[in-house]
Amino acid sequence: MPLAVKRWLLTDIAQNHGLLPLLRVGQFLSQLPPDPAISALTAAGTPFDLFERWSRLERFVHSRHRVVVRETSSTQLVAEHVARSGARPEPVEDVLILGVLTALMTTIGTRGVTVTLEPHHAVVFADGAFTVPEPGHGTALWRFAWSSLSSVTPAIPPVSGTDVASRARRLLAGNLHHSWALRELATKLGMSPRTLQRRLQADGGFTALLAATRADAAADLLMNTGHSLGVVGFASGYADQPHLTREFKRRTAMTPAAFRSAFTRRPAKQAGA
């Protein structure tokens, strides 16, 4: 959506209904059809992980605005909504992104979330409810605080049989944004890193298996959905667009765009058409 159109739409909503609907948009994400980008965000294990994933998504979609983490502690995080260049985000854009990030934090299991606008310490979210900020308060600098984190682990469908590579691939595919290491994967599979690496030799080892799993996820989205290349790359766990293009071409000998053009699954023609 062009920036001017987005701002017009958000401004019109705020003028007619106030800022509260924009703050609450994120609370309805769970009611939307399945979306790979949202799934990747909600698989985050901590608020810090969530904000890192959000930053990666912004890079992939070439967002004009960025959320920059300014400071962190064990139970707090301060972030600012800024422009990459030019005019700063409008207040309606600030509160929209603030509401989405707040909803995502609660979705990943962050408990006792409180959000304030700084430097006035104006509370905009507490006890599960939003409060509209008073006029004159800045809307771009946010302090997120929480009491505890629950251990929400992404659900990974069981794999039948005893094939280690298949079990490993399923674990990797369940959270491609996670910073996987051989030792952690081995622990989850109940074996030593050396044993796992040996069992994965036929598939090229741990690094090759992770690369193949990412490429398979990207290929599936390219063939079966109309999501942009940015969303495909983000959802498949790549660092940025060049990383997607380079690694996907290494695995398939085709760029993501060429792969989609060649292999997109189109509905079969009806008889007599």
N, C-alpha and C positions, 0 to 999 in steps of 0.2 A: 504494500500500500504506500503510495507517495506520502512523504512527510507532511505536506500541506493538507492533504485529505485527512490523514490521521489526526492532525491537530484540530482541524475543523470539527471532526466527529466528536473528539473528546471534549472540546470546548462547548459544543452544543449540549452534550449530556450534562456537563457541569452547570451550565447556565440554567437548564430546565429542571435538573434534579439534584444538584449539589455534587460534592465530591464523594459522598458515601458509596454510590453505585460503583465508582471506579475503584475504590479501595476494596470492594467486596468481589470484584470480578474473579480473582484467584480462587475464591471459595467454590466456584462452579466448575473448576477444571476437571474434577472427577466425573462430571456429567457429560463431558464431551466424548465423541468417539475416540477409540484408541489412537494414540499419537506417539510415534517413536521418540520424539524430542521430549515430551512430557514424561514418558517412561524412563528415559535416561536421567532426567533431573530427579525424579522421585526415587531412583535407586541409590541416591547419595546416602552415605552413612552418617555424616555429621553436617552441621551448618557450614563449616569451612569447606568441606567437599562440595556441598551444594553451590556455594558461591564460586568455587573454581569451575564447576561445570557450567554455571550460568555465563561466566566470563568466556569460556570456550565457545558456547553457543553464540554469543555476541560477535566473536571473531568470525565464525562461520557464516553468519547471515549479514556480515558487514554493517552491523548496527551503527547508526550515527551517534548513538549515545552509549556510554559504558557505565557499569557499576564497578567502582574502584573500592577495594577494601583498604581502609585507612589504618585500622588497628584491631588487634584481637587479644583476647585472654581466654581462659578456660571456659567461661560462661558468658562471654560478650563478644560482639563484633560490631565495628563501626564501618559503615560504607557510605559512599557518596555517589550520586547519580550525576554524571558529567557529560559534556559534549566532547567528541573527538576533536572538533574544530568548530569555529563559528559560535553562533548563539547557544546558550545553555538550554537544557530541556525546560519546557513549560511546566508549571506546577501540576497541570492535569496529567502530564506524562510521568512526572515524579510519583504521584500517588498511585497511578496504575501499576507501575513496576513494583513499587513498595508493597502493594496489596498482593501481587502475584508471588513475590518472594516470601512474604509472611505466610501465605497459604501453603507454599511448598515446604517451608520449615516445619509447620505443624504436621504436614503429610508424612515427612520422613521420620516422625517420632520425637521431635523436639518438644519437651514439656515445659510448661510454665513460661511461654513466650510473652515477652513484653517488648513493645517497640516505641521508641520516643524519637521526636524530631529535635535535632540539636541546632544551636546550643541552648535552646529554651527548655529542654527536657519535657517537651509537651507530649503526653502519652497519646498515641493514636491506636494502639492495640494492647489489650490486656484482658485476661479472663475469657479469651475466645471471641472478643467483640471489638469492632473498630469504633473509633471516635473521630469525628471530623475535626481537623486542626482549625484553630481560630485564625481569622484573617491577620496577616502580618507575620505569621510564623514561616520561617523558611521550610521548604519541602524537600530539599535535595540531600540533606545530611541525616543519616538514620543510625540509631543505636539499637541493635537487637540484643536482648538479654534473655537468658533461659535458666531454668532451675536444674534440669537434668536431660539426659538423652536416653531414649529407649533403644534397645538393640533390635532394630527392624532389619531383617535380612531378606533380600529379594527372593521370592519364591522361585525355585528352580525345579522344573519337572524331573521326576526320576528317570534314570536311564536303565533299561533292562540289560541283563548280561553283565559280563565282567571285563569288557574291553576298556582298558584304562584310557586310551586316547578319546573314546567317545564320552566317557565320564568327564574327562578334563575339558573337552571342548564344550560340553553343556555348562559346566561351571563358569568358564570364561565368557560364553555367550550370554549368561545370565546377568553380567555386569561388565560390559566392555569398557566402561569409563574408569573402572577401578585400576589402580596402579599395581597390576599383578606382578608377582615375583615367583620364581620357581619354588622357593621354600614354602611360601604361603599356600600355593596350589597343592604341593605335596602333603602339607599338613591336613588340608581339607579332604584329601583322598586317602589319608591314613597310611602314608608311606614316607620313606626318606627322600630328600631331594635327589640323591644319587640314583636311587631305584627308579624314581619317576622319570628322570632324564633318560635312563637306559630303556625304560618301557616306551618312551616317545621317540626313540631313534628312528623308527620306521617312518614317522611323520615329520622328520627333520628336526626334532627337538622342541623344547618349550617355546622358544622365540618364533620358530616357523609355524607352530600350531596356533599361537596367538595371532600371528599375521593372517593365517588362512581363515581363522574364525571371524576376524574383522572383515576380511574381503567377502566371505560368504554372506555375512549380515548385510553388507552394502549391496551386494549383487541381488539379494532377495528384495530389498527395498527399491532398487532401480528397476527391477523387472515387474514388480507387483504393485507399486504405489506411484502416485504422482508427486511425491514430496520433492522439494528442491534439492539440488546437489548439496547445499549447505546443511540441510536437515539430515540428509542421508549420511554425510560424513560425520556430523556430530553424533548422531544416534549410534553409529558404528564404532565410535571410540577413537577416531583419528584426532590428531592434535589441531590441525587446521586444513584449509583447502589444498595447499601444496602437498601435505602429507597424504591426504586422501588420493590425490591424482597420482603421485609417485608410487605409493605402495600398491594401489589397486592395479595400475598398469603393470607393475612388476609381477603380480600374481596372474593377471588375465591377458596381458599384452594389448590391452585396450584402455583408453581413458574411460572414466565413469560415463561421460556424455555419449561416447561412441557405443559403449556397452548397452546403455539404455536404448539407444536408437536401434541397435541390432536385435535386442532380445526382449523388449517390452512385450508382455503378453496381452494381446488384443482379443476381444471377444470373438468367438467363431461366427462366421456368417451363417445366417439361417438358410435352410434349404430353399432354393428358388429365388434367393435374393439376388 
